[in-house]
């Protein structure tokens, strides 16, 4: 039996996380390609990305309550395979309606696979460290994707983007079929099919905080490439920023693993959203390249670092893994709204409006994470929160 402690199992979880979380890496190129190559306006481009994310949310919400009953390997393999087919077909058309259906279908399939991937990570002996490990893998993937995909799209056209997506999902399906691990029974989590206890109130506050972070992340990330291009920085400079972002993303998950016992989780969860909002304001309002580049390069790292701590906190509050099997829903509920919200704001009031929206939304995230500490019954479950 392959477990989360084995090398094969860890590799499968890392690949599954990279494939399922492709939006966290790809949104700037994704939305930028839909605007520059397919000639959709910002609102239409944001809507297509939103449909993918909304599909992932729907799949995660349906599957998460039944995570303990699912065969992870089968679900992950079929999910990634379905997403690969949908993206392969998307590379053959430029019709908005068909692309919309294919984006939604790919999101449902990828979200299904990602739900069992994150649920399995949550049931590992050390969820914080395991999530940090898959986060490091995502950083390596980001360098390859952001360094190569814009060049492929420039040379081969828009279909190359969807062909890359299809290839990523196909790799996820093959690796899941060969090596996806069984979920461990840890932290007192029952492996029986008996009904599980209701989730603690603190978990729901954590869900809200993560959703708010995901909303700001996707709203901003979707237009990271466009705002740089529209200010005349040039393809080479903007691509360089995206590559730098990928390099920086190698470090936050590893740093979160090292600091797990050294930094109070509560401090990280309260400061992370505030820093995220500040970076959005700089990115969307800087009149010169240097501040834009510096803020953009570390923008995703803040989300990865903060979410790693949040994942560990929620795993301790809910050892069954059900809550974190809904991680795609937490992240992508906000992320699904982000591209269309961002596109609408940019179309109506310009890029600066995204900074104002980020300040409001991240204030909600700070409040929600503060409520985790105050919710009844969390003191024993959440060590290091104070």
C-alpha positions as CSV (number, residue, x, y, z in Angstrom):
1,X,0.0,0.0,0.0
2,X,1.3,3.4,-1.0
3,X,1.1,5.9,1.9
4,X,1.7,9.6,2.4
5,X,5.0,8.8,4.1
6,X,6.4,7.0,1.0
7,X,8.4,8.8,-1.7
8,X,5.9,7.7,-4.4
9,X,3.0,8.9,-2.4
10,X,4.6,12.3,-1.8
11,X,5.4,12.7,-5.4
12,X,1.8,11.9,-6.4
13,X,0.5,14.5,-4.0
14,X,3.0,17.1,-5.2
15,X,2.1,16.5,-8.9
16,X,-1.6,16.5,-8.0
17,X,-1.3,19.8,-6.1
18,X,0.5,21.4,-9.1
19,X,-2.0,20.2,-11.6
20,X,-5.0,21.1,-9.6
21,X,-3.7,24.5,-8.5
22,X,-2.6,25.5,-12.0
23,X,-4.7,28.6,-11.7
24,X,-2.5,30.0,-8.9
25,X,0.4,30.0,-11.3
26,X,-1.3,30.5,-14.7
27,X,-3.9,33.3,-14.2
28,X,-1.7,36.2,-15.6
29,X,-0.9,34.2,-18.7
30,X,-4.3,32.7,-19.0
31,X,-6.3,36.0,-18.8
32,X,-3.6,37.9,-20.8
33,X,-3.8,35.3,-23.6
34,X,-7.6,35.5,-23.7
35,X,-7.4,39.2,-24.1
36,X,-4.4,39.7,-26.4
37,X,-4.8,36.6,-28.6
38,X,-8.4,35.7,-28.5
39,X,-9.5,39.4,-28.4
40,X,-12.0,39.0,-25.5
41,X,-12.5,42.1,-23.4
42,X,-11.3,42.0,-19.7
43,X,-14.8,41.0,-18.5
44,X,-15.1,38.1,-20.9
45,X,-11.6,36.9,-20.2
46,X,-12.3,37.1,-16.5
47,X,-15.5,35.2,-16.9
48,X,-13.8,32.2,-18.7
49,X,-11.3,31.9,-15.8
50,X,-14.1,32.3,-13.3
51,X,-16.1,29.4,-15.0
52,X,-13.1,27.1,-14.5
53,X,-12.8,28.1,-10.8
54,X,-16.5,27.9,-10.2
55,X,-16.5,24.4,-11.6
56,X,-13.8,23.5,-9.1
57,X,-15.7,25.0,-6.3
58,X,-18.9,23.1,-7.2
59,X,-17.0,19.8,-7.4
60,X,-15.2,20.4,-4.1
61,X,-18.4,21.3,-2.2
62,X,-20.1,18.2,-3.4
63,X,-17.3,15.8,-2.7
64,X,-15.7,17.1,0.5
65,X,-18.4,15.9,2.9
66,X,-17.9,12.4,1.6
67,X,-14.1,12.4,1.5
68,X,-13.8,9.5,3.9
69,X,-15.9,7.3,1.6
70,X,-13.9,8.0,-1.7
71,X,-11.2,6.0,-3.3
72,X,-8.6,8.8,-3.8
73,X,-6.6,7.2,-6.6
74,X,-9.7,6.5,-8.8
75,X,-11.2,10.0,-8.2
76,X,-7.9,11.8,-8.8
77,X,-7.1,9.8,-11.9
78,X,-10.5,10.3,-13.5
79,X,-10.6,14.0,-12.5
80,X,-7.3,14.9,-14.0
81,X,-8.0,12.8,-17.2
82,X,-11.3,14.6,-17.7
83,X,-9.6,18.0,-17.3
84,X,-7.0,17.0,-19.8
85,X,-9.6,16.1,-22.4
86,X,-11.5,19.4,-21.8
87,X,-8.4,21.6,-22.3
88,X,-7.4,19.6,-25.4
89,X,-10.7,20.3,-27.0
90,X,-10.5,24.0,-25.9
91,X,-7.3,24.3,-27.9
92,X,-9.3,23.6,-31.1
93,X,-11.8,26.4,-30.9
94,X,-12.1,30.2,-30.5
95,X,-15.9,30.3,-29.9
96,X,-16.7,32.0,-26.6
97,X,-19.7,29.8,-25.7
98,X,-17.8,26.6,-26.3
99,X,-14.8,27.8,-24.5
100,X,-17.1,28.7,-21.6
101,X,-18.5,25.2,-21.4
102,X,-15.1,23.6,-21.6
103,X,-13.7,25.8,-18.9
104,X,-16.5,24.9,-16.6
105,X,-16.1,21.2,-17.4
106,X,-12.3,21.3,-16.8
107,X,-12.9,23.1,-13.5
108,X,-15.3,20.4,-12.3
109,X,-12.9,17.6,-13.2
110,X,-9.8,19.3,-11.8
111,X,-11.6,20.3,-8.6
112,X,-12.7,16.7,-8.1
113,X,-9.1,15.5,-8.3
114,X,-7.8,18.4,-6.1
115,X,-10.3,17.7,-3.4
116,X,-9.1,14.2,-2.8
117,X,-5.5,15.4,-3.0
118,X,-5.9,18.0,-0.3
119,X,-8.0,15.7,1.8
120,X,-5.3,13.1,1.7
121,X,-2.7,15.8,2.6
122,X,-4.8,16.8,5.6
123,X,-4.9,13.2,6.8
124,X,-1.1,12.9,6.7
125,X,0.9,12.8,10.0
126,X,2.1,16.4,9.7
127,X,-0.3,18.3,7.4
128,X,1.5,21.6,7.8
129,X,4.8,20.1,6.6
130,X,3.2,18.1,3.8
131,X,1.3,21.1,2.5
132,X,4.6,23.1,2.6
133,X,6.2,20.3,0.6
134,X,3.6,20.4,-2.2
135,X,3.8,24.2,-2.0
136,X,7.5,24.0,-2.8
137,X,6.7,21.7,-5.8
138,X,4.3,24.4,-7.0
139,X,7.1,26.9,-6.8
140,X,9.3,24.8,-9.1
141,X,6.3,24.2,-11.4
142,X,5.7,28.0,-11.5
143,X,9.2,28.7,-12.8
144,X,8.8,26.3,-15.7
145,X,5.3,27.4,-16.5
146,X,5.8,31.1,-16.3
147,X,9.2,30.9,-18.0
148,X,8.1,28.8,-21.0
149,X,4.4,29.3,-21.6
150,X,4.4,33.0,-22.6
151,X,7.1,32.2,-25.2
152,X,5.1,29.3,-26.5
153,X,2.0,31.4,-26.8
154,X,3.9,34.1,-28.6
155,X,5.3,31.7,-31.1
156,X,2.5,29.2,-31.6
157,X,-0.6,31.2,-30.7
158,X,-3.4,30.9,-28.1
159,X,-4.1,27.2,-28.5
160,X,-0.6,26.5,-27.1
161,X,-1.8,27.6,-23.7
162,X,-4.6,25.1,-23.6
163,X,-2.3,22.4,-24.9
164,X,0.0,23.1,-22.0
165,X,-2.9,22.8,-19.6
166,X,-3.9,19.5,-21.2
167,X,-0.4,18.2,-20.8
168,X,-0.2,19.2,-17.2
169,X,-3.5,17.5,-16.4
170,X,-2.5,14.4,-18.3
171,X,0.7,14.1,-16.2
172,X,-1.5,14.5,-13.1
173,X,-3.7,11.6,-14.2
174,X,-0.9,9.2,-15.0
175,X,1.0,9.9,-11.7
176,X,-2.3,9.6,-9.7
177,X,-3.0,6.2,-11.4
178,X,0.5,4.9,-10.6
179,X,1.2,6.3,-7.1
180,X,-1.7,8.1,-5.4
181,X,-1.5,7.3,-1.7
182,X,-4.1,6.1,0.8
183,X,-5.2,8.6,3.4
184,X,-3.7,8.0,6.8
185,X,-5.7,7.7,10.0
186,X,-4.2,10.4,12.2
187,X,-5.2,12.7,15.0
188,X,-8.0,10.4,16.0
189,X,-9.7,10.6,12.6
190,X,-12.0,7.6,12.2
191,X,-11.7,5.5,9.1
192,X,-15.1,4.1,9.6
193,X,-18.2,5.1,7.6
194,X,-20.0,6.4,10.6
195,X,-21.3,10.0,10.4
196,X,-18.7,12.5,11.4
197,X,-19.2,15.2,14.0
198,X,-20.1,18.7,12.9
199,X,-17.2,21.0,12.1
200,X,-16.2,23.5,14.8
201,X,-17.2,27.1,14.4
202,X,-13.5,28.1,14.2
203,X,-13.2,26.0,11.0
204,X,-15.9,28.1,9.3
205,X,-14.1,31.3,10.2
206,X,-10.9,29.9,8.7
207,X,-12.8,28.9,5.5
208,X,-14.0,32.6,5.2
209,X,-10.5,33.9,5.7
210,X,-9.0,31.6,3.1
211,X,-11.8,32.4,0.6
212,X,-11.1,36.2,1.1
213,X,-7.4,35.6,0.5
214,X,-8.2,33.6,-2.6
215,X,-10.5,36.3,-3.9
216,X,-7.8,39.0,-3.7
217,X,-5.1,36.7,-5.1
218,X,-7.1,35.8,-8.2
219,X,-8.6,39.3,-8.7
220,X,-5.1,40.8,-8.8
221,X,-3.1,37.9,-10.3
222,X,-5.5,37.8,-13.3
223,X,-4.4,41.3,-14.3
224,X,-0.8,41.2,-13.2
225,X,0.5,40.7,-16.8
226,X,-2.0,43.1,-18.3
227,X,-1.3,46.0,-16.1
228,X,2.4,45.7,-16.8
229,X,1.8,45.4,-20.6
230,X,-0.7,48.3,-20.6
231,X,1.9,50.6,-18.9
232,X,4.3,49.8,-21.7
233,X,6.9,47.8,-19.8
234,X,7.2,45.3,-22.7
235,X,6.8,41.5,-23.0
236,X,10.4,40.8,-22.0
237,X,10.2,42.9,-18.8
238,X,6.8,41.5,-17.7
239,X,7.9,37.9,-18.5
240,X,11.0,38.5,-16.4
241,X,8.7,39.6,-13.5
242,X,6.6,36.4,-13.9
243,X,9.8,34.3,-13.8
244,X,11.0,36.2,-10.8
245,X,7.7,35.5,-9.1
246,X,8.1,31.8,-9.9
247,X,11.6,31.8,-8.3
248,X,10.4,33.6,-5.2
249,X,7.6,31.1,-4.9
250,X,10.2,28.4,-4.2
251,X,10.8,29.8,-0.8
252,X,7.6,30.6,1.1
253,X,6.4,27.1,1.6
254,X,9.8,25.9,2.8
255,X,10.0,28.9,5.1
256,X,6.6,28.1,6.5
257,X,7.8,24.6,7.3
258,X,10.9,25.8,9.0
259,X,8.9,28.4,11.0
260,X,6.0,26.1,12.0
261,X,7.1,25.9,15.6
262,X,8.8,29.3,15.8
263,X,6.1,31.7,14.6
264,X,2.7,31.9,16.1
265,X,0.1,30.9,13.6
266,X,-2.2,33.7,14.7
267,X,0.3,36.4,14.0
268,X,0.9,35.0,10.5
269,X,-2.8,34.8,9.7
270,X,-3.4,38.4,10.9
271,X,-0.5,39.9,9.1
272,X,-0.7,38.0,5.8
273,X,-3.9,39.6,4.5
274,X,-2.7,43.1,5.5
275,X,0.6,42.6,3.5
276,X,-1.3,41.1,0.6
277,X,-3.5,44.2,0.3
278,X,-0.5,46.6,0.5
279,X,1.1,44.7,-2.4
280,X,-2.0,45.0,-4.5
281,X,-2.1,48.8,-4.0
282,X,1.5,49.1,-5.1
283,X,1.1,46.8,-8.1
284,X,-2.0,48.5,-9.4
285,X,-1.0,52.1,-8.7
286,X,2.8,52.3,-9.3
287,X,3.6,54.7,-12.2
288,X,7.1,53.2,-12.7
289,X,8.4,49.7,-13.3
290,X,10.6,49.0,-10.2
291,X,7.9,49.1,-7.4
292,X,5.5,47.2,-9.7
293,X,8.2,44.5,-10.3
294,X,9.2,44.2,-6.7
295,X,5.6,43.9,-5.4
296,X,4.5,41.5,-8.2
297,X,7.5,39.2,-7.6
298,X,6.5,38.5,-3.9
299,X,2.8,38.8,-4.3
300,X,1.9,35.1,-4.6
301,X,4.5,34.2,-2.0
302,X,2.4,35.9,0.7
303,X,-0.6,33.8,-0.2
304,X,1.4,30.6,-0.2
305,X,3.1,31.3,3.2
306,X,-0.1,32.4,4.9
307,X,-2.2,29.6,3.5
308,X,0.3,27.0,4.6
309,X,-0.2,28.1,8.3
310,X,-3.9,28.3,7.8
311,X,-3.9,24.7,6.4
312,X,-2.0,23.4,9.4
313,X,-4.4,25.2,11.8
314,X,-7.6,23.8,10.1
315,X,-6.1,20.3,10.0
316,X,-5.6,20.4,13.8
317,X,-9.2,21.7,14.2
318,X,-10.7,19.0,11.9
319,X,-8.6,15.7,11.9
320,X,-11.2,14.0,9.7
321,X,-9.9,15.8,6.7
322,X,-13.4,16.8,5.5
323,X,-12.8,20.5,5.9
324,X,-9.5,20.5,4.0
325,X,-10.9,18.2,1.3
326,X,-12.9,21.4,0.6
327,X,-9.7,23.5,0.2
328,X,-10.4,23.9,-3.6
329,X,-13.8,25.4,-2.6
330,X,-12.2,27.7,0.0
331,X,-9.6,29.0,-2.4
332,X,-11.6,28.9,-5.5
333,X,-14.9,30.3,-4.2
334,X,-13.1,33.6,-3.8
335,X,-10.9,32.9,-6.8
336,X,-13.9,32.2,-9.0
337,X,-15.3,35.6,-8.3
338,X,-11.9,37.2,-8.7
339,X,-11.3,37.3,-12.5
340,X,-14.8,38.5,-13.3
341,X,-14.8,41.0,-10.4
342,X,-11.4,42.2,-11.4
343,X,-12.4,42.5,-15.1
344,X,-15.5,44.4,-14.2
345,X,-13.6,46.8,-11.9
346,X,-10.9,47.4,-14.5
347,X,-13.4,47.9,-17.3
348,X,-15.4,50.5,-15.2
349,X,-12.8,52.3,-13.1
350,X,-9.3,51.2,-14.1
351,X,-6.6,49.2,-12.4
352,X,-6.4,51.4,-9.3
353,X,-9.9,50.2,-8.3
354,X,-8.4,46.7,-7.6
355,X,-6.3,48.2,-4.8
356,X,-9.3,49.7,-3.1
357,X,-11.2,46.3,-3.4
358,X,-8.2,44.5,-1.9
359,X,-8.1,46.7,1.2
360,X,-11.8,46.0,1.8
361,X,-11.7,42.2,1.2
362,X,-8.5,41.6,3.1
363,X,-10.0,43.5,6.1
364,X,-12.6,40.7,6.1
365,X,-9.9,38.1,6.0
366,X,-8.2,39.7,9.0
367,X,-11.5,39.7,11.0
368,X,-12.2,36.1,10.1
369,X,-8.8,34.8,11.1
370,X,-9.0,36.7,14.4
371,X,-12.3,34.9,15.1
372,X,-10.6,31.5,14.8
373,X,-8.7,32.3,18.0
374,X,-11.8,33.5,19.8
375,X,-14.1,30.7,18.8
376,X,-15.0,28.2,21.6
377,X,-13.0,25.1,22.0
378,X,-9.9,26.1,19.9
379,X,-7.4,26.6,22.7
380,X,-6.3,22.9,22.8
381,X,-6.6,22.2,19.2
382,X,-4.6,25.2,17.8
383,X,-1.2,25.2,19.4
384,X,0.8,28.3,18.8
385,X,-2.1,30.5,17.9
386,X,-1.6,32.9,20.7
